[in-house]
Amino acid sequence: MSHRTSPSLWTVLPQRSPAPCDRYKHACCSYGGEVFMLGGRSSQLLMDFWKYNVVRNEWTALDCSGVEAPEELQEHSMVTYQGLLYVFGGMIDSVYTKWKTPLWIFDVENKQWVYWKGKRNLPQNLVPANRRAHSAVVLGSSMYIYGGYVDMRGSSQEFWNFDFDTMLWSLLDCTQMEVGPGPRHSHSAIAYLDCMYMFGGLKGLREQKDLWRWNSASQAWSSLKSMSGPSKLLGHSAVVYRDSMLLFGGGETQHNPSSCLWRYSFNTQTWGKISALHNSSPPPHRIHHCCVGLGSSYQSAMTAVTTTTTTTPTPTVTTRSRLENKLRPFKNKCFPSNPETQGDIELTTFSRDQLLTEPGDCGNGVNGKAVEPTGNCLTFENQEAFSEKWSCCEEDESHKPESNDSIAQHLPDLLLSLGGKPLTEHTTISVWQMTLANL
């Protein structure tokens, strides 16, 4: 049985230079309301690192050089935990994969790659070998890595735990479990509460459409069966949205990308297919892309990521209480369709003429100036979200945003799809935005 769900509104976001080239098999995650993207493949392997400001619709190239930075990677994972980005796997040169543990750490605040003290001095049997197309999620203070494609060995069913506090690896023995996903790569995985959910992927050379749940408390797998749901998929993406999982794209084969968007309810354990609004752009057909959720509805108690997915960590209670006393940093044009409900949002469309304002007007303009449209659902005022004032009519210095947490707290709920095959005709990265509408 499937459950009814709101339709989706898709919008393509034109990118302006400087911007990364279009790519697939890359890794993305969000932190503080910004999106980080690393590596992947275009016409060749890439070794670049970018930060995307969704409010300004601007890209910034970050340093990816030095001894502690990763080399060219594809089908790697990237998760965030307490201001650090953890990148794992994706190495191509097998000469180095036999001795080097493929883990790299980036300090967001200091904008630099930092040394992982254990990557060269631990015995090889205590750390995972290089792999690609695995999944990585954050549960509590640990990163859990499942499966992946290991050169010469094919699909793996290894299940690794990396403790962020001790910086030590441990292997969970899945071979002794009576049930489990088995060898798997090119699948998706997310974390919700104290569980990890895994869907589809390749089991050897066979595409799968099964859904599994791993409970961190009982240390046990369970198969979640349903009469409906997505078909066999690989190279898709998944994110946590409220009490549900959104699953987008992928394909039944490497050469058959889809544009389907599904929603799985954790409460009812049912699937629902999300249709696109008639007045919106058709969703893109994508495989080996990245999806990132922004906004409060994509924030959960546990941060969740895959090789193609992530969500923004929830601000602390102290940060949240401080933000409640602040004005909104920008007035986005996405607002609740019902004032008594929260989360589901609809898009108000403005014509170009409506952007032109008279001097001193604090309506659609910013500081009395007309703002050019950018095609972003966040619309026109948000291009000035990081200006000196919180609102165009407020002079009080106390209304300045204190950190990126304040911006992340007030972002409307958006799902971004970045890159993927087929590559666009343009050289810049393909970015699509999805909003669930409550009609």
Wavefront OBJ file of the C-alpha trace (Angstrom):
o trace
v 0.000 0.000 0.000
v 1.247 3.498 -0.829
v 0.377 6.716 0.957
v -0.660 10.007 -0.565
v 1.948 12.717 -0.627
v 2.269 16.301 -1.815
v 3.323 16.996 -5.408
v 6.769 18.396 -6.165
v 7.859 21.609 -7.814
v 11.112 21.380 -9.780
v 13.229 24.356 -10.852
v 16.544 24.426 -12.667
v 19.075 26.863 -11.168
v 21.292 28.465 -13.829
v 24.871 28.710 -12.580
v 27.221 31.569 -13.291
v 31.015 31.611 -13.361
v 33.030 30.750 -11.387
v 31.405 27.353 -11.003
v 32.532 23.717 -11.125
v 32.090 21.702 -14.298
v 29.286 19.175 -14.583
v 30.162 15.735 -13.199
v 28.953 12.428 -11.824
v 30.090 9.952 -9.155
v 31.073 12.889 -6.922
v 30.318 13.457 -3.220
v 28.346 16.238 -1.532
v 27.310 17.213 1.977
v 25.914 20.306 3.649
v 27.073 22.178 6.700
v 25.866 25.500 8.081
v 23.486 26.031 5.172
v 26.219 25.612 2.553
v 26.910 22.673 0.244
v 30.361 21.121 -0.188
v 31.224 19.107 -3.299
v 34.360 17.056 -3.942
v 35.786 15.265 -6.977
v 33.951 12.899 -9.270
v 34.277 12.352 -13.002
v 33.526 14.390 -16.112
v 35.485 13.579 -19.255
v 38.251 12.644 -16.812
v 38.792 12.224 -13.087
v 38.509 15.469 -11.130
v 40.488 16.738 -8.165
v 38.612 19.880 -7.155
v 36.754 20.979 -4.051
v 33.918 23.530 -3.999
v 31.559 25.298 -1.603
v 28.105 26.392 -2.797
v 26.155 29.213 -1.149
v 22.533 28.449 -2.042
v 21.292 31.867 -0.914
v 23.666 33.800 -3.140
v 23.770 31.083 -5.781
v 27.575 31.366 -5.702
v 30.395 28.816 -5.846
v 33.773 29.179 -4.132
v 36.758 26.988 -4.989
v 38.458 25.493 -1.915
v 42.008 24.259 -1.573
v 42.491 20.602 -2.445
v 46.269 20.503 -2.511
v 48.854 19.504 0.039
v 49.873 16.277 1.711
v 46.683 15.917 3.757
v 44.270 16.552 0.864
v 42.806 13.685 -1.197
v 43.773 12.937 -4.765
v 41.342 12.310 -7.631
v 38.356 10.402 -6.259
v 35.135 8.953 -7.604
v 32.231 7.153 -5.890
v 33.599 8.214 -2.514
v 31.586 9.335 0.529
v 31.613 12.558 2.542
v 29.920 13.116 5.906
v 29.964 15.962 8.398
v 30.388 15.823 12.156
v 31.019 18.752 14.518
v 32.520 21.078 11.939
v 34.668 18.474 10.194
v 34.082 16.778 6.832
v 35.122 13.119 6.639
v 35.898 11.778 3.149
v 36.322 8.057 2.613
v 37.174 5.803 -0.339
v 37.096 6.488 -4.053
v 40.801 6.007 -4.858
v 41.561 4.769 -8.360
v 45.290 3.963 -8.351
v 45.492 0.452 -6.892
v 49.230 0.838 -6.251
v 48.482 3.044 -3.251
v 45.277 1.414 -1.998
v 47.188 -1.512 -0.462
v 48.932 0.607 2.152
v 47.018 3.840 2.489
v 43.738 4.067 4.389
v 41.553 6.329 2.231
v 40.303 8.729 4.906
v 40.688 12.502 4.736
v 39.411 15.198 7.098
v 38.592 18.831 6.270
v 38.214 21.521 8.939
v 35.383 23.781 7.739
v 36.097 26.732 10.051
v 39.827 26.835 9.333
v 39.358 25.871 5.663
v 42.124 23.289 5.637
v 42.725 19.562 5.390
v 43.990 18.114 8.649
v 46.153 15.117 9.440
v 44.475 11.919 10.599
v 46.878 10.474 13.126
v 45.890 6.855 12.549
v 45.981 6.576 8.791
v 49.613 5.467 8.576
v 50.386 3.755 11.872
v 47.545 1.253 12.312
v 47.858 -2.351 11.107
v 46.093 -2.847 7.791
v 43.728 -5.470 9.210
v 42.313 -2.898 11.644
v 41.247 -0.427 8.969
v 39.028 -0.800 5.880
v 40.607 -1.095 2.463
v 39.836 1.332 -0.311
v 36.435 0.913 -1.954
v 34.002 2.761 -4.177
v 30.198 3.121 -4.355
v 29.803 2.291 -0.649
v 27.501 4.115 1.770
v 28.371 6.170 4.839
v 26.023 7.432 7.541
v 26.491 9.128 10.908
v 24.842 7.578 13.960
v 25.671 9.140 17.315
v 29.397 9.806 17.403
v 30.306 7.236 14.764
v 30.443 6.875 11.003
v 29.147 3.579 9.620
v 30.373 2.393 6.219
v 28.656 -0.460 4.410
v 29.702 -2.464 1.372
v 31.216 -0.902 -1.691
v 33.136 -2.232 -4.653
v 36.620 -3.445 -3.753
v 39.025 -3.989 -6.655
v 39.555 -7.669 -7.513
v 37.009 -8.690 -4.855
v 33.872 -7.108 -6.273
v 30.903 -6.216 -4.048
v 31.659 -6.229 -0.327
v 29.421 -6.801 2.682
v 31.893 -5.394 5.183
v 30.292 -3.147 7.787
v 32.751 -0.736 9.434
v 32.431 1.650 12.354
v 34.655 4.716 12.745
v 34.500 6.353 16.180
v 34.932 10.119 15.865
v 36.068 10.470 19.474
v 38.763 7.783 19.508
v 39.526 7.905 15.750
v 39.536 4.093 15.724
v 37.983 1.610 13.278
v 36.091 -1.553 14.161
v 34.576 -4.218 11.889
v 31.047 -5.440 12.546
v 30.796 -9.118 11.625
v 27.877 -9.400 9.182
v 28.796 -12.920 8.086
v 27.427 -14.363 11.347
v 24.072 -12.616 11.029
v 21.129 -14.730 9.915
v 19.711 -11.939 7.746
v 21.267 -8.929 6.073
v 21.707 -7.080 2.781
v 24.758 -9.116 1.763
v 27.389 -7.812 -0.674
v 26.276 -4.450 -2.035
v 27.486 -1.368 -3.915
v 25.884 1.634 -5.701
v 23.100 1.558 -3.100
v 21.745 4.350 -0.899
v 21.717 4.615 2.887
v 20.386 7.156 5.374
v 20.219 7.411 9.162
v 17.008 8.107 11.043
v 16.899 8.127 14.842
v 18.986 5.084 15.883
v 18.576 3.135 12.631
v 20.177 2.959 9.204
v 18.010 2.351 6.132
v 19.531 0.897 2.953
v 17.890 0.547 -0.462
v 18.727 -1.152 -3.744
v 22.105 -1.101 -5.444
v 24.075 -3.891 -7.054
v 24.576 -7.290 -5.484
v 27.418 -8.481 -7.639
v 26.042 -7.751 -11.119
v 22.369 -7.927 -10.150
v 20.274 -4.831 -9.503
v 18.215 -4.859 -6.297
v 15.025 -3.209 -5.002
v 15.085 -4.361 -1.385
v 14.889 -2.117 1.682
v 16.805 -2.980 4.858
v 16.948 -1.476 8.327
v 19.837 -1.833 10.759
v 19.091 -1.080 14.415
v 22.145 0.227 16.240
v 20.679 -0.714 19.631
v 19.984 -4.371 18.829
v 22.824 -4.632 16.283
v 20.456 -6.489 13.954
v 19.207 -6.232 10.355
v 15.572 -6.536 9.303
v 14.045 -6.664 5.823
v 11.219 -4.163 5.203
v 8.879 -5.581 2.590
v 6.187 -3.633 0.747
v 3.752 -4.373 -2.072
v 4.677 -1.121 -3.803
v 7.743 1.075 -4.101
v 10.609 1.837 -6.473
v 11.824 -0.674 -9.016
v 15.368 -2.024 -9.050
v 17.734 0.927 -8.743
v 21.422 1.769 -8.652
v 23.202 5.122 -8.552
v 20.218 6.817 -6.864
v 20.162 9.128 -3.837
v 18.230 9.291 -0.576
v 17.708 11.925 2.125
v 15.710 12.164 5.360
v 12.684 14.464 5.171
v 10.745 14.833 8.446
v 9.612 11.288 9.335
v 10.211 10.004 5.806
v 12.915 9.088 3.319
v 12.976 10.752 -0.101
v 14.559 8.678 -2.856
v 15.383 10.256 -6.222
v 16.759 9.198 -9.582
v 19.062 6.297 -10.302
v 18.318 3.666 -12.905
v 17.512 0.030 -13.455
v 20.779 -0.111 -15.393
v 23.836 2.120 -15.758
v 22.434 3.509 -19.027
v 18.813 4.037 -18.001
v 18.546 7.052 -15.646
v 15.146 7.880 -14.166
v 13.448 10.984 -12.804
v 11.235 9.259 -10.242
v 10.847 10.738 -6.760
v 9.614 8.409 -4.003
v 8.716 8.968 -0.364
v 8.931 6.226 2.261
v 7.158 6.774 5.587
v 9.046 5.415 8.583
v 5.823 5.421 10.610
v 3.544 3.507 8.221
v 6.330 1.649 6.373
v 4.693 2.478 3.041
v 5.920 4.006 -0.227
v 4.343 6.859 -2.165
v 5.376 8.142 -5.593
v 5.604 11.942 -5.769
v 4.344 13.513 -8.971
v 5.529 16.838 -10.375
v 3.278 19.880 -10.585
v 2.011 20.617 -14.072
v 3.377 24.177 -14.048
v 6.886 23.160 -12.994
v 9.840 22.007 -15.039
v 10.008 18.234 -15.479
v 12.416 16.621 -13.002
v 15.760 15.663 -14.538
v 16.715 12.097 -15.413
v 19.805 11.486 -13.295
v 22.060 8.666 -12.173
v 25.231 8.897 -10.040
v 24.208 12.402 -8.941
v 24.162 14.035 -5.481
v 21.139 15.158 -3.479
v 21.320 17.520 -0.507
v 18.448 18.572 1.747
v 18.389 22.076 3.249
v 15.936 23.541 5.742
v 14.444 22.419 9.045
v 12.438 19.530 7.574
v 15.646 17.915 6.334
v 17.277 18.203 9.752
v 16.965 15.100 11.891
v 18.328 13.957 15.233
v 20.932 11.987 13.338
v 22.856 13.381 10.367
v 22.450 11.127 7.316
v 24.558 10.807 4.194
v 25.437 8.449 1.385
v 27.895 8.763 -1.432
v 25.327 11.092 -2.962
v 23.448 12.512 -0.024
v 23.527 14.545 3.141
v 21.533 16.738 5.452
v 22.463 19.769 7.512
v 23.182 19.039 11.190
v 20.620 20.378 13.631
v 21.796 23.460 15.570
v 22.315 22.962 19.290
v 19.645 23.984 21.787
v 21.737 26.989 22.781
v 22.095 28.093 19.178
v 18.411 27.497 18.474
v 17.246 29.523 21.471
v 19.553 32.368 20.512
v 18.199 32.367 16.967
v 14.600 32.514 18.141
v 15.297 36.040 19.383
v 16.666 37.130 16.015
v 14.845 38.423 12.982
v 14.849 36.224 9.908
v 18.040 36.938 7.934
v 16.043 37.155 4.710
v 12.451 37.177 3.548
v 12.186 34.229 1.205
v 9.176 33.930 -1.029
v 8.571 30.303 -0.051
v 5.989 30.280 2.708
v 3.533 27.856 4.339
v 0.358 27.484 2.300
v -1.541 27.063 5.563
v -0.430 29.353 8.441
v -1.368 26.653 10.949
v 0.958 24.091 9.391
v 4.703 24.153 9.004
v 7.178 22.604 6.620
v 5.305 22.079 3.346
v 5.840 25.189 1.253
v 4.637 26.575 -2.004
v 6.355 28.894 -4.459
v 5.110 32.362 -5.332
v 6.186 33.377 -8.831
v 7.002 36.985 -9.623
v 7.352 38.662 -12.972
v 10.365 40.758 -13.830
v 8.306 43.947 -13.526
v 7.485 43.115 -9.922
v 11.193 43.170 -9.097
v 11.590 46.832 -9.955
v 10.987 48.982 -6.904
v 11.007 52.650 -6.117
v 13.867 54.074 -4.028
v 13.282 53.418 -0.358
v 10.742 50.673 -1.017
v 11.209 47.676 1.241
v 9.076 45.287 -0.721
v 10.641 43.107 -3.399
v 13.800 45.150 -3.700
v 16.801 45.229 -1.372
v 17.843 48.578 0.105
v 15.733 50.307 -2.521
v 17.559 48.613 -5.392
v 16.113 46.341 -8.018
v 17.421 42.797 -7.841
v 17.973 40.602 -10.864
v 16.146 37.262 -10.851
v 18.361 34.192 -10.748
v 15.807 31.421 -11.155
v 16.231 30.413 -7.517
v 13.188 29.498 -5.427
v 14.799 31.510 -2.636
v 14.199 34.433 -5.012
v 15.469 37.910 -5.133
v 15.857 39.224 -1.602
v 18.005 36.289 -0.642
v 20.831 37.384 -2.893
v 21.457 39.958 -0.154
v 21.049 37.501 2.729
v 24.602 38.084 3.894
v 24.431 41.864 3.650
v 25.175 43.985 6.697
v 21.528 44.173 7.778
v 19.067 41.437 8.580
v 16.276 43.242 6.726
v 16.237 46.086 4.275
v 14.439 48.391 6.688
v 16.391 47.627 9.859
v 19.419 49.613 10.967
v 19.956 47.893 14.322
v 23.400 46.299 14.477
v 22.010 43.595 16.787
v 20.257 42.044 13.799
v 23.438 40.928 12.105
v 23.687 37.157 11.673
v 26.214 35.619 14.044
v 27.167 32.534 12.053
v 26.213 30.193 9.252
v 23.989 28.367 11.749
v 21.628 31.351 11.678
v 21.322 31.141 7.908
v 20.812 27.366 8.000
v 18.116 27.719 10.651
v 15.968 29.955 8.443
v 16.439 28.334 5.043
v 13.210 27.133 3.441
v 12.924 23.404 2.810
v 14.760 22.603 -0.416
v 16.122 19.468 -2.038
v 19.043 20.105 -4.379
v 20.128 17.662 -7.079
v 23.686 18.329 -8.287
v 25.320 16.822 -11.363
v 24.860 13.250 -12.507
v 24.568 11.495 -15.839
v 23.636 12.397 -18.469
v 25.928 15.409 -18.287
v 24.421 18.699 -19.421
v 25.408 20.386 -22.650
v 26.748 23.303 -20.622
v 30.124 23.167 -18.923
v 28.893 24.258 -15.481
v 27.393 21.914 -12.892
v 23.732 21.008 -13.289
v 21.745 22.134 -10.208
v 18.041 21.430 -9.752
v 15.866 22.442 -6.856
v 12.781 20.592 -5.578
v 10.117 21.892 -3.222
v 7.179 19.867 -1.905
v 3.948 21.829 -2.318
v 0.887 21.604 -0.115
v -2.074 22.298 -2.357
l 1 2 3 4 5 6 7 8 9 10 11 12 13 14 15 16 17 18 19 20 21 22 23 24 25 26 27 28 29 30 31 32 33 34 35 36 37 38 39 40 41 42 43 44 45 46 47 48 49 50 51 52 53 54 55 56 57 58 59 60 61 62 63 64 65 66 67 68 69 70 71 72 73 74 75 76 77 78 79 80 81 82 83 84 85 86 87 88 89 90 91 92 93 94 95 96 97 98 99 100 101 102 103 104 105 106 107 108 109 110 111 112 113 114 115 116 117 118 119 120 121 122 123 124 125 126 127 128 129 130 131 132 133 134 135 136 137 138 139 140 141 142 143 144 145 146 147 148 149 150 151 152 153 154 155 156 157 158 159 160 161 162 163 164 165 166 167 168 169 170 171 172 173 174 175 176 177 178 179 180 181 182 183 184 185 186 187 188 189 190 191 192 193 194 195 196 197 198 199 200 201 202 203 204 205 206 207 208 209 210 211 212 213 214 215 216 217 218 219 220 221 222 223 224 225 226 227 228 229 230 231 232 233 234 235 236 237 238 239 240 241 242 243 244 245 246 247 248 249 250 251 252 253 254 255 256 257 258 259 260 261 262 263 264 265 266 267 268 269 270 271 272 273 274 275 276 277 278 279 280 281 282 283 284 285 286 287 288 289 290 291 292 293 294 295 296 297 298 299 300 301 302 303 304 305 306 307 308 309 310 311 312 313 314 315 316 317 318 319 320 321 322 323 324 325 326 327 328 329 330 331 332 333 334 335 336 337 338 339 340 341 342 343 344 345 346 347 348 349 350 351 352 353 354 355 356 357 358 359 360 361 362 363 364 365 366 367 368 369 370 371 372 373 374 375 376 377 378 379 380 381 382 383 384 385 386 387 388 389 390 391 392 393 394 395 396 397 398 399 400 401 402 403 404 405 406 407 408 409 410 411 412 413 414 415 416 417 418 419 420 421 422 423 424 425 426 427 428 429 430 431 432 433 434 435 436 437 438 439
